[in-house]
Amino acid sequence: MTLPPFDIQPTLIGEKVSLRPLAETDFEELYAVAADPEIWAMHPYRDRYKREVFESFFAEGMASQGAFAIVDKATGNMIGSSRFANYDGAAGEIEIGWTFFACSHWRGGFNRDAKALMLRHIFRHVRTVVFQIGVHNLRSRTAVERLGGRFIREYKREYRGQIQDYVMYHLTAEDARNGALALEGI
């Protein structure tokens, strides 16, 4: 894996959340969040709430060297995770994905704050952010569309011997300025 020539895993502090590099020692606390089957109901891989499945998901996040623990600033509790991955310097692209939040934090602007932090950081280094989302994950698709993400294509994706339907979105800094976040200064 080629890492980008910039800090892909900084600590980012927002109004509602802080993002910090995910650590091996975060497994139990993050799994306590991820063990809720409702979180994964719209995902292509709905069994990530199972410990043995989540262990692989967590290990992949650690191997990406771009995974974040998302912490509720008001309580100090871990409420989810997201990551940067698949940096392509020649194309000026990076992917944001693998994001999940505790159901208790689905409303209230937590995802919005986390994405704003990630986008403000990453648009100093890339032109395009890629989102790959399960075709039936309407919650995530709607969120990316609100950010200003543009639908690129639908396709099939193989992961661990399973083939699932996905959609791809691209988001540029201009899209992000014009989207629901109205991100300034990027």
Rosetta constraint file for C-alpha pairs under 8 A:
AtomPair CA 2 CA 87 HARMONIC 7.65 0.50
AtomPair CA 3 CA 8 HARMONIC 7.83 0.50
AtomPair CA 3 CA 87 HARMONIC 7.06 0.50
AtomPair CA 4 CA 8 HARMONIC 6.88 0.50
AtomPair CA 4 CA 87 HARMONIC 6.44 0.50
AtomPair CA 4 CA 89 HARMONIC 7.15 0.50
AtomPair CA 6 CA 125 HARMONIC 7.51 0.50
AtomPair CA 8 CA 65 HARMONIC 7.61 0.50
AtomPair CA 8 CA 66 HARMONIC 5.62 0.50
AtomPair CA 8 CA 84 HARMONIC 6.89 0.50
AtomPair CA 8 CA 122 HARMONIC 7.96 0.50
AtomPair CA 9 CA 20 HARMONIC 7.24 0.50
AtomPair CA 9 CA 21 HARMONIC 5.62 0.50
AtomPair CA 9 CA 65 HARMONIC 7.11 0.50
AtomPair CA 9 CA 66 HARMONIC 5.12 0.50
AtomPair CA 9 CA 67 HARMONIC 6.91 0.50
AtomPair CA 9 CA 68 HARMONIC 7.11 0.50
AtomPair CA 9 CA 84 HARMONIC 7.85 0.50
AtomPair CA 10 CA 19 HARMONIC 7.91 0.50
AtomPair CA 10 CA 20 HARMONIC 6.44 0.50
AtomPair CA 10 CA 21 HARMONIC 6.65 0.50
AtomPair CA 11 CA 18 HARMONIC 7.27 0.50
AtomPair CA 11 CA 19 HARMONIC 5.53 0.50
AtomPair CA 11 CA 20 HARMONIC 4.35 0.50
AtomPair CA 11 CA 21 HARMONIC 6.60 0.50
AtomPair CA 12 CA 18 HARMONIC 5.65 0.50
AtomPair CA 12 CA 19 HARMONIC 5.03 0.50
AtomPair CA 12 CA 20 HARMONIC 6.47 0.50
AtomPair CA 12 CA 117 HARMONIC 6.32 0.50
AtomPair CA 12 CA 118 HARMONIC 7.68 0.50
AtomPair CA 13 CA 17 HARMONIC 6.44 0.50
AtomPair CA 13 CA 18 HARMONIC 4.40 0.50
AtomPair CA 13 CA 19 HARMONIC 6.41 0.50
AtomPair CA 13 CA 117 HARMONIC 7.32 0.50
AtomPair CA 14 CA 18 HARMONIC 5.79 0.50
AtomPair CA 14 CA 113 HARMONIC 6.30 0.50
AtomPair CA 14 CA 114 HARMONIC 7.31 0.50
AtomPair CA 14 CA 117 HARMONIC 6.57 0.50
AtomPair CA 15 CA 73 HARMONIC 7.66 0.50
AtomPair CA 15 CA 113 HARMONIC 6.95 0.50
AtomPair CA 16 CA 72 HARMONIC 6.19 0.50
AtomPair CA 16 CA 73 HARMONIC 5.52 0.50
AtomPair CA 16 CA 74 HARMONIC 7.10 0.50
AtomPair CA 16 CA 109 HARMONIC 7.63 0.50
AtomPair CA 16 CA 110 HARMONIC 6.13 0.50
AtomPair CA 16 CA 113 HARMONIC 6.49 0.50
AtomPair CA 17 CA 70 HARMONIC 6.51 0.50
AtomPair CA 17 CA 71 HARMONIC 5.43 0.50
AtomPair CA 17 CA 72 HARMONIC 4.79 0.50
AtomPair CA 17 CA 73 HARMONIC 5.00 0.50
AtomPair CA 17 CA 110 HARMONIC 6.52 0.50
AtomPair CA 17 CA 113 HARMONIC 6.66 0.50
AtomPair CA 17 CA 114 HARMONIC 6.46 0.50
AtomPair CA 18 CA 70 HARMONIC 5.92 0.50
AtomPair CA 18 CA 71 HARMONIC 5.26 0.50
AtomPair CA 18 CA 72 HARMONIC 6.73 0.50
AtomPair CA 18 CA 73 HARMONIC 6.25 0.50
AtomPair CA 18 CA 114 HARMONIC 7.54 0.50
AtomPair CA 19 CA 68 HARMONIC 5.77 0.50
AtomPair CA 19 CA 69 HARMONIC 5.64 0.50
AtomPair CA 19 CA 70 HARMONIC 4.76 0.50
AtomPair CA 19 CA 71 HARMONIC 6.34 0.50
AtomPair CA 19 CA 114 HARMONIC 7.28 0.50
AtomPair CA 20 CA 68 HARMONIC 5.33 0.50
AtomPair CA 20 CA 69 HARMONIC 5.49 0.50
AtomPair CA 20 CA 70 HARMONIC 6.88 0.50
AtomPair CA 21 CA 66 HARMONIC 7.32 0.50
AtomPair CA 21 CA 67 HARMONIC 6.11 0.50
AtomPair CA 21 CA 68 HARMONIC 4.64 0.50
AtomPair CA 21 CA 69 HARMONIC 6.13 0.50
AtomPair CA 22 CA 26 HARMONIC 6.66 0.50
AtomPair CA 22 CA 62 HARMONIC 6.99 0.50
AtomPair CA 22 CA 67 HARMONIC 5.50 0.50
AtomPair CA 22 CA 68 HARMONIC 4.60 0.50
AtomPair CA 22 CA 69 HARMONIC 4.86 0.50
AtomPair CA 23 CA 27 HARMONIC 7.65 0.50
AtomPair CA 23 CA 62 HARMONIC 7.30 0.50
AtomPair CA 23 CA 69 HARMONIC 8.00 0.50
AtomPair CA 24 CA 62 HARMONIC 7.38 0.50
AtomPair CA 26 CA 30 HARMONIC 5.96 0.50
AtomPair CA 26 CA 69 HARMONIC 7.81 0.50
AtomPair CA 27 CA 31 HARMONIC 5.85 0.50
AtomPair CA 27 CA 58 HARMONIC 7.30 0.50
AtomPair CA 28 CA 32 HARMONIC 6.14 0.50
AtomPair CA 29 CA 33 HARMONIC 6.86 0.50
AtomPair CA 29 CA 78 HARMONIC 6.85 0.50
AtomPair CA 30 CA 34 HARMONIC 6.25 0.50
AtomPair CA 30 CA 69 HARMONIC 7.87 0.50
AtomPair CA 30 CA 78 HARMONIC 6.63 0.50
AtomPair CA 30 CA 79 HARMONIC 7.49 0.50
AtomPair CA 30 CA 80 HARMONIC 6.65 0.50
AtomPair CA 30 CA 81 HARMONIC 7.84 0.50
AtomPair CA 31 CA 35 HARMONIC 5.75 0.50
AtomPair CA 31 CA 49 HARMONIC 7.93 0.50
AtomPair CA 31 CA 51 HARMONIC 7.39 0.50
AtomPair CA 31 CA 54 HARMONIC 7.22 0.50
AtomPair CA 32 CA 36 HARMONIC 7.94 0.50
AtomPair CA 33 CA 78 HARMONIC 7.79 0.50
AtomPair CA 33 CA 79 HARMONIC 6.49 0.50
AtomPair CA 33 CA 80 HARMONIC 6.75 0.50
AtomPair CA 33 CA 101 HARMONIC 7.56 0.50
AtomPair CA 33 CA 102 HARMONIC 5.57 0.50
AtomPair CA 34 CA 39 HARMONIC 7.05 0.50
AtomPair CA 34 CA 48 HARMONIC 7.36 0.50
AtomPair CA 34 CA 49 HARMONIC 5.50 0.50
AtomPair CA 34 CA 54 HARMONIC 7.67 0.50
AtomPair CA 34 CA 80 HARMONIC 7.68 0.50
AtomPair CA 34 CA 100 HARMONIC 7.89 0.50
AtomPair CA 34 CA 102 HARMONIC 7.18 0.50
AtomPair CA 35 CA 48 HARMONIC 7.65 0.50
AtomPair CA 35 CA 49 HARMONIC 4.20 0.50
AtomPair CA 35 CA 50 HARMONIC 6.47 0.50
AtomPair CA 35 CA 51 HARMONIC 7.31 0.50
AtomPair CA 36 CA 40 HARMONIC 7.71 0.50
AtomPair CA 36 CA 49 HARMONIC 5.81 0.50
AtomPair CA 36 CA 102 HARMONIC 7.92 0.50
AtomPair CA 37 CA 41 HARMONIC 6.38 0.50
AtomPair CA 37 CA 46 HARMONIC 7.39 0.50
AtomPair CA 37 CA 47 HARMONIC 7.39 0.50
AtomPair CA 37 CA 48 HARMONIC 7.72 0.50
AtomPair CA 37 CA 49 HARMONIC 5.35 0.50
AtomPair CA 38 CA 103 HARMONIC 7.47 0.50
AtomPair CA 39 CA 49 HARMONIC 8.00 0.50
AtomPair CA 39 CA 100 HARMONIC 7.06 0.50
AtomPair CA 39 CA 101 HARMONIC 7.25 0.50
AtomPair CA 39 CA 102 HARMONIC 6.95 0.50
AtomPair CA 39 CA 103 HARMONIC 6.39 0.50
AtomPair CA 40 CA 45 HARMONIC 7.20 0.50
AtomPair CA 40 CA 46 HARMONIC 4.92 0.50
AtomPair CA 40 CA 47 HARMONIC 7.14 0.50
AtomPair CA 40 CA 48 HARMONIC 6.70 0.50
AtomPair CA 40 CA 49 HARMONIC 7.12 0.50
AtomPair CA 41 CA 46 HARMONIC 5.66 0.50
AtomPair CA 42 CA 46 HARMONIC 7.11 0.50
AtomPair CA 42 CA 134 HARMONIC 7.89 0.50
AtomPair CA 42 CA 136 HARMONIC 6.29 0.50
AtomPair CA 42 CA 137 HARMONIC 4.71 0.50
AtomPair CA 42 CA 138 HARMONIC 7.36 0.50
AtomPair CA 42 CA 139 HARMONIC 7.75 0.50
AtomPair CA 43 CA 134 HARMONIC 6.09 0.50
AtomPair CA 43 CA 136 HARMONIC 7.39 0.50
AtomPair CA 43 CA 137 HARMONIC 5.73 0.50
AtomPair CA 44 CA 134 HARMONIC 5.52 0.50
AtomPair CA 44 CA 136 HARMONIC 7.66 0.50
AtomPair CA 44 CA 137 HARMONIC 7.70 0.50
AtomPair CA 44 CA 164 HARMONIC 6.49 0.50
AtomPair CA 44 CA 165 HARMONIC 7.89 0.50
AtomPair CA 47 CA 53 HARMONIC 6.78 0.50
AtomPair CA 48 CA 53 HARMONIC 5.25 0.50
AtomPair CA 48 CA 54 HARMONIC 5.05 0.50
AtomPair CA 48 CA 57 HARMONIC 7.55 0.50
AtomPair CA 49 CA 53 HARMONIC 7.20 0.50
AtomPair CA 49 CA 54 HARMONIC 6.31 0.50
AtomPair CA 50 CA 54 HARMONIC 6.02 0.50
AtomPair CA 51 CA 55 HARMONIC 6.01 0.50
AtomPair CA 52 CA 56 HARMONIC 6.90 0.50
AtomPair CA 53 CA 57 HARMONIC 6.53 0.50
AtomPair CA 54 CA 58 HARMONIC 5.94 0.50
AtomPair CA 55 CA 59 HARMONIC 6.10 0.50
AtomPair CA 56 CA 60 HARMONIC 6.15 0.50
AtomPair CA 57 CA 61 HARMONIC 6.33 0.50
AtomPair CA 58 CA 62 HARMONIC 6.28 0.50
AtomPair CA 59 CA 63 HARMONIC 6.13 0.50
AtomPair CA 60 CA 64 HARMONIC 6.14 0.50
AtomPair CA 61 CA 65 HARMONIC 6.94 0.50
AtomPair CA 61 CA 66 HARMONIC 7.17 0.50
AtomPair CA 61 CA 67 HARMONIC 5.34 0.50
AtomPair CA 61 CA 83 HARMONIC 7.23 0.50
AtomPair CA 62 CA 66 HARMONIC 7.46 0.50
AtomPair CA 62 CA 67 HARMONIC 6.33 0.50
AtomPair CA 64 CA 84 HARMONIC 7.80 0.50
AtomPair CA 64 CA 85 HARMONIC 6.16 0.50
AtomPair CA 65 CA 85 HARMONIC 7.96 0.50
AtomPair CA 66 CA 83 HARMONIC 5.23 0.50
AtomPair CA 66 CA 84 HARMONIC 4.85 0.50
AtomPair CA 66 CA 85 HARMONIC 6.07 0.50
AtomPair CA 67 CA 81 HARMONIC 7.11 0.50
AtomPair CA 67 CA 82 HARMONIC 5.84 0.50
AtomPair CA 67 CA 83 HARMONIC 4.04 0.50
AtomPair CA 67 CA 84 HARMONIC 6.36 0.50
AtomPair CA 68 CA 81 HARMONIC 5.43 0.50
AtomPair CA 68 CA 82 HARMONIC 5.39 0.50
AtomPair CA 68 CA 83 HARMONIC 5.69 0.50
AtomPair CA 69 CA 78 HARMONIC 6.70 0.50
AtomPair CA 69 CA 79 HARMONIC 7.89 0.50
AtomPair CA 69 CA 80 HARMONIC 6.24 0.50
AtomPair CA 69 CA 81 HARMONIC 4.81 0.50
AtomPair CA 69 CA 82 HARMONIC 7.09 0.50
AtomPair CA 70 CA 78 HARMONIC 5.73 0.50
AtomPair CA 70 CA 79 HARMONIC 5.73 0.50
AtomPair CA 70 CA 80 HARMONIC 5.03 0.50
AtomPair CA 70 CA 81 HARMONIC 5.18 0.50
AtomPair CA 70 CA 82 HARMONIC 7.41 0.50
AtomPair CA 70 CA 114 HARMONIC 7.64 0.50
AtomPair CA 71 CA 76 HARMONIC 5.93 0.50
AtomPair CA 71 CA 77 HARMONIC 5.48 0.50
AtomPair CA 71 CA 78 HARMONIC 4.27 0.50
AtomPair CA 71 CA 79 HARMONIC 5.55 0.50
AtomPair CA 71 CA 80 HARMONIC 7.18 0.50
AtomPair CA 72 CA 76 HARMONIC 5.34 0.50
AtomPair CA 72 CA 77 HARMONIC 5.49 0.50
AtomPair CA 72 CA 78 HARMONIC 6.26 0.50
AtomPair CA 72 CA 79 HARMONIC 6.28 0.50
AtomPair CA 73 CA 77 HARMONIC 7.65 0.50
AtomPair CA 79 CA 101 HARMONIC 5.58 0.50
AtomPair CA 79 CA 102 HARMONIC 5.32 0.50
AtomPair CA 79 CA 105 HARMONIC 7.17 0.50
AtomPair CA 80 CA 99 HARMONIC 7.29 0.50
AtomPair CA 80 CA 100 HARMONIC 5.35 0.50
AtomPair CA 80 CA 101 HARMONIC 4.26 0.50
AtomPair CA 80 CA 102 HARMONIC 6.08 0.50
AtomPair CA 81 CA 98 HARMONIC 7.43 0.50
AtomPair CA 81 CA 99 HARMONIC 5.46 0.50
AtomPair CA 81 CA 100 HARMONIC 5.67 0.50
AtomPair CA 81 CA 101 HARMONIC 6.80 0.50
AtomPair CA 82 CA 96 HARMONIC 7.29 0.50
AtomPair CA 82 CA 97 HARMONIC 5.97 0.50
AtomPair CA 82 CA 98 HARMONIC 5.41 0.50
AtomPair CA 82 CA 99 HARMONIC 4.07 0.50
AtomPair CA 82 CA 100 HARMONIC 6.67 0.50
AtomPair CA 83 CA 96 HARMONIC 5.73 0.50
AtomPair CA 83 CA 97 HARMONIC 5.69 0.50
AtomPair CA 83 CA 98 HARMONIC 6.28 0.50
AtomPair CA 83 CA 99 HARMONIC 6.92 0.50
AtomPair CA 84 CA 94 HARMONIC 6.69 0.50
AtomPair CA 84 CA 95 HARMONIC 5.56 0.50
AtomPair CA 84 CA 96 HARMONIC 4.77 0.50
AtomPair CA 84 CA 97 HARMONIC 6.74 0.50
AtomPair CA 85 CA 94 HARMONIC 6.13 0.50
AtomPair CA 85 CA 95 HARMONIC 5.20 0.50
AtomPair CA 85 CA 96 HARMONIC 6.55 0.50
AtomPair CA 85 CA 97 HARMONIC 7.82 0.50
AtomPair CA 86 CA 94 HARMONIC 5.64 0.50
AtomPair CA 86 CA 95 HARMONIC 5.80 0.50
AtomPair CA 87 CA 92 HARMONIC 7.82 0.50
AtomPair CA 87 CA 93 HARMONIC 5.85 0.50
AtomPair CA 87 CA 94 HARMONIC 4.32 0.50
AtomPair CA 87 CA 95 HARMONIC 6.81 0.50
AtomPair CA 88 CA 92 HARMONIC 5.85 0.50
AtomPair CA 88 CA 93 HARMONIC 5.15 0.50
AtomPair CA 88 CA 94 HARMONIC 6.19 0.50
AtomPair CA 89 CA 93 HARMONIC 6.49 0.50
AtomPair CA 89 CA 126 HARMONIC 7.73 0.50
AtomPair CA 92 CA 125 HARMONIC 7.66 0.50
AtomPair CA 92 CA 126 HARMONIC 4.63 0.50
AtomPair CA 92 CA 127 HARMONIC 5.18 0.50
AtomPair CA 92 CA 128 HARMONIC 6.25 0.50
AtomPair CA 93 CA 126 HARMONIC 5.51 0.50
AtomPair CA 93 CA 127 HARMONIC 6.13 0.50
AtomPair CA 93 CA 128 HARMONIC 4.78 0.50
AtomPair CA 93 CA 129 HARMONIC 5.65 0.50
AtomPair CA 93 CA 130 HARMONIC 6.87 0.50
AtomPair CA 94 CA 126 HARMONIC 6.99 0.50
AtomPair CA 94 CA 128 HARMONIC 6.73 0.50
AtomPair CA 94 CA 129 HARMONIC 5.20 0.50
AtomPair CA 94 CA 130 HARMONIC 6.03 0.50
AtomPair CA 95 CA 129 HARMONIC 5.46 0.50
AtomPair CA 95 CA 130 HARMONIC 4.46 0.50
AtomPair CA 95 CA 131 HARMONIC 5.84 0.50
AtomPair CA 95 CA 132 HARMONIC 7.88 0.50
AtomPair CA 96 CA 129 HARMONIC 6.70 0.50
AtomPair CA 96 CA 130 HARMONIC 6.34 0.50
AtomPair CA 96 CA 131 HARMONIC 5.82 0.50
AtomPair CA 97 CA 131 HARMONIC 6.25 0.50
AtomPair CA 97 CA 132 HARMONIC 7.08 0.50
AtomPair CA 101 CA 105 HARMONIC 6.22 0.50
AtomPair CA 101 CA 106 HARMONIC 6.53 0.50
AtomPair CA 101 CA 111 HARMONIC 7.68 0.50
AtomPair CA 102 CA 106 HARMONIC 6.85 0.50
AtomPair CA 105 CA 110 HARMONIC 6.41 0.50
AtomPair CA 106 CA 110 HARMONIC 7.17 0.50
AtomPair CA 106 CA 111 HARMONIC 7.34 0.50
AtomPair CA 109 CA 113 HARMONIC 6.04 0.50
AtomPair CA 110 CA 114 HARMONIC 6.22 0.50
AtomPair CA 111 CA 115 HARMONIC 6.03 0.50
AtomPair CA 112 CA 116 HARMONIC 6.10 0.50
AtomPair CA 112 CA 181 HARMONIC 7.49 0.50
AtomPair CA 113 CA 117 HARMONIC 6.27 0.50
AtomPair CA 114 CA 118 HARMONIC 6.29 0.50
AtomPair CA 115 CA 119 HARMONIC 5.94 0.50
AtomPair CA 116 CA 120 HARMONIC 5.98 0.50
AtomPair CA 116 CA 181 HARMONIC 6.95 0.50
AtomPair CA 116 CA 183 HARMONIC 7.29 0.50
AtomPair CA 117 CA 121 HARMONIC 6.27 0.50
AtomPair CA 118 CA 122 HARMONIC 6.07 0.50
AtomPair CA 119 CA 123 HARMONIC 5.82 0.50
AtomPair CA 120 CA 124 HARMONIC 7.17 0.50
AtomPair CA 120 CA 183 HARMONIC 7.54 0.50
AtomPair CA 120 CA 186 HARMONIC 6.22 0.50
AtomPair CA 121 CA 125 HARMONIC 7.84 0.50
AtomPair CA 122 CA 126 HARMONIC 6.27 0.50
AtomPair CA 123 CA 127 HARMONIC 6.35 0.50
AtomPair CA 123 CA 128 HARMONIC 7.69 0.50
AtomPair CA 123 CA 172 HARMONIC 7.97 0.50
AtomPair CA 123 CA 173 HARMONIC 6.30 0.50
AtomPair CA 123 CA 186 HARMONIC 6.25 0.50
AtomPair CA 124 CA 186 HARMONIC 6.91 0.50
AtomPair CA 127 CA 172 HARMONIC 5.87 0.50
AtomPair CA 127 CA 173 HARMONIC 6.86 0.50
AtomPair CA 128 CA 170 HARMONIC 6.30 0.50
AtomPair CA 128 CA 171 HARMONIC 5.57 0.50
AtomPair CA 128 CA 172 HARMONIC 4.74 0.50
AtomPair CA 128 CA 173 HARMONIC 7.37 0.50
AtomPair CA 129 CA 170 HARMONIC 5.69 0.50
AtomPair CA 129 CA 171 HARMONIC 5.09 0.50
AtomPair CA 129 CA 172 HARMONIC 6.39 0.50
AtomPair CA 130 CA 168 HARMONIC 7.01 0.50
AtomPair CA 130 CA 169 HARMONIC 5.84 0.50
AtomPair CA 130 CA 170 HARMONIC 4.78 0.50
AtomPair CA 130 CA 171 HARMONIC 6.51 0.50
AtomPair CA 131 CA 144 HARMONIC 7.77 0.50
AtomPair CA 131 CA 168 HARMONIC 5.68 0.50
AtomPair CA 131 CA 169 HARMONIC 5.10 0.50
AtomPair CA 131 CA 170 HARMONIC 6.38 0.50
AtomPair CA 132 CA 166 HARMONIC 6.52 0.50
AtomPair CA 132 CA 167 HARMONIC 5.77 0.50
AtomPair CA 132 CA 168 HARMONIC 4.62 0.50
AtomPair CA 132 CA 169 HARMONIC 6.55 0.50
AtomPair CA 133 CA 137 HARMONIC 6.73 0.50
AtomPair CA 133 CA 140 HARMONIC 7.03 0.50
AtomPair CA 133 CA 141 HARMONIC 6.78 0.50
AtomPair CA 133 CA 166 HARMONIC 5.43 0.50
AtomPair CA 133 CA 167 HARMONIC 5.39 0.50
AtomPair CA 133 CA 168 HARMONIC 6.45 0.50
AtomPair CA 134 CA 164 HARMONIC 7.36 0.50
AtomPair CA 134 CA 165 HARMONIC 6.05 0.50
AtomPair CA 134 CA 166 HARMONIC 4.35 0.50
AtomPair CA 134 CA 167 HARMONIC 6.28 0.50
AtomPair CA 135 CA 154 HARMONIC 7.59 0.50
AtomPair CA 135 CA 165 HARMONIC 5.58 0.50
AtomPair CA 135 CA 166 HARMONIC 4.63 0.50
AtomPair CA 135 CA 167 HARMONIC 5.48 0.50
AtomPair CA 137 CA 141 HARMONIC 6.25 0.50
AtomPair CA 138 CA 142 HARMONIC 5.87 0.50
AtomPair CA 139 CA 143 HARMONIC 6.31 0.50
AtomPair CA 140 CA 144 HARMONIC 6.21 0.50
AtomPair CA 141 CA 145 HARMONIC 6.14 0.50
AtomPair CA 142 CA 146 HARMONIC 6.14 0.50
AtomPair CA 143 CA 147 HARMONIC 6.42 0.50
AtomPair CA 144 CA 148 HARMONIC 6.58 0.50
AtomPair CA 144 CA 149 HARMONIC 5.32 0.50
AtomPair CA 144 CA 169 HARMONIC 7.69 0.50
AtomPair CA 145 CA 149 HARMONIC 4.74 0.50
AtomPair CA 145 CA 150 HARMONIC 6.76 0.50
AtomPair CA 146 CA 179 HARMONIC 5.94 0.50
AtomPair CA 146 CA 180 HARMONIC 5.35 0.50
AtomPair CA 147 CA 171 HARMONIC 7.94 0.50
AtomPair CA 147 CA 175 HARMONIC 7.53 0.50
AtomPair CA 147 CA 176 HARMONIC 5.92 0.50
AtomPair CA 147 CA 179 HARMONIC 4.67 0.50
AtomPair CA 147 CA 180 HARMONIC 5.21 0.50
AtomPair CA 147 CA 181 HARMONIC 6.12 0.50
AtomPair CA 148 CA 171 HARMONIC 6.44 0.50
AtomPair CA 148 CA 175 HARMONIC 4.95 0.50
AtomPair CA 148 CA 176 HARMONIC 5.54 0.50
AtomPair CA 148 CA 178 HARMONIC 6.60 0.50
AtomPair CA 148 CA 179 HARMONIC 4.24 0.50
AtomPair CA 148 CA 180 HARMONIC 6.94 0.50
AtomPair CA 149 CA 169 HARMONIC 5.59 0.50
AtomPair CA 149 CA 170 HARMONIC 5.40 0.50
AtomPair CA 149 CA 171 HARMONIC 4.57 0.50
AtomPair CA 149 CA 172 HARMONIC 7.81 0.50
AtomPair CA 149 CA 175 HARMONIC 6.70 0.50
AtomPair CA 149 CA 176 HARMONIC 7.71 0.50
AtomPair CA 149 CA 179 HARMONIC 7.97 0.50
AtomPair CA 150 CA 169 HARMONIC 5.15 0.50
AtomPair CA 150 CA 170 HARMONIC 5.30 0.50
AtomPair CA 150 CA 171 HARMONIC 6.31 0.50
AtomPair CA 151 CA 167 HARMONIC 7.41 0.50
AtomPair CA 151 CA 168 HARMONIC 6.12 0.50
AtomPair CA 151 CA 169 HARMONIC 4.50 0.50
AtomPair CA 151 CA 170 HARMONIC 6.74 0.50
AtomPair CA 152 CA 167 HARMONIC 7.42 0.50
AtomPair CA 152 CA 168 HARMONIC 5.40 0.50
AtomPair CA 152 CA 169 HARMONIC 5.26 0.50
AtomPair CA 152 CA 170 HARMONIC 6.70 0.50
AtomPair CA 153 CA 167 HARMONIC 5.67 0.50
AtomPair CA 153 CA 168 HARMONIC 5.45 0.50
AtomPair CA 153 CA 169 HARMONIC 7.43 0.50
AtomPair CA 154 CA 165 HARMONIC 7.20 0.50
AtomPair CA 154 CA 166 HARMONIC 5.69 0.50
AtomPair CA 154 CA 167 HARMONIC 4.28 0.50
AtomPair CA 154 CA 168 HARMONIC 6.41 0.50
AtomPair CA 155 CA 165 HARMONIC 5.86 0.50
AtomPair CA 155 CA 166 HARMONIC 5.39 0.50
AtomPair CA 155 CA 167 HARMONIC 6.19 0.50
AtomPair CA 156 CA 163 HARMONIC 6.33 0.50
AtomPair CA 156 CA 164 HARMONIC 5.52 0.50
AtomPair CA 156 CA 165 HARMONIC 4.61 0.50
AtomPair CA 156 CA 166 HARMONIC 5.85 0.50
AtomPair CA 157 CA 163 HARMONIC 5.44 0.50
AtomPair CA 157 CA 164 HARMONIC 5.39 0.50
AtomPair CA 157 CA 165 HARMONIC 6.35 0.50
AtomPair CA 157 CA 166 HARMONIC 6.58 0.50
AtomPair CA 158 CA 162 HARMONIC 5.47 0.50
AtomPair CA 158 CA 163 HARMONIC 4.36 0.50
AtomPair CA 158 CA 164 HARMONIC 6.47 0.50
AtomPair CA 159 CA 163 HARMONIC 6.47 0.50
AtomPair CA 159 CA 164 HARMONIC 7.96 0.50
AtomPair CA 171 CA 175 HARMONIC 5.80 0.50
AtomPair CA 171 CA 176 HARMONIC 6.68 0.50
AtomPair CA 172 CA 176 HARMONIC 6.25 0.50
AtomPair CA 173 CA 177 HARMONIC 6.19 0.50
AtomPair CA 173 CA 186 HARMONIC 6.14 0.50
AtomPair CA 174 CA 178 HARMONIC 6.32 0.50
AtomPair CA 175 CA 179 HARMONIC 5.92 0.50
AtomPair CA 176 CA 180 HARMONIC 7.66 0.50
AtomPair CA 176 CA 181 HARMONIC 6.67 0.50
AtomPair CA 176 CA 182 HARMONIC 6.20 0.50
AtomPair CA 176 CA 183 HARMONIC 5.81 0.50
AtomPair CA 177 CA 181 HARMONIC 6.97 0.50
AtomPair CA 177 CA 182 HARMONIC 4.37 0.50
AtomPair CA 177 CA 183 HARMONIC 4.52 0.50
AtomPair CA 177 CA 184 HARMONIC 6.06 0.50
AtomPair CA 177 CA 186 HARMONIC 7.67 0.50
AtomPair CA 178 CA 182 HARMONIC 5.40 0.50
AtomPair CA 178 CA 183 HARMONIC 7.61 0.50
AtomPair CA 179 CA 183 HARMONIC 7.79 0.50
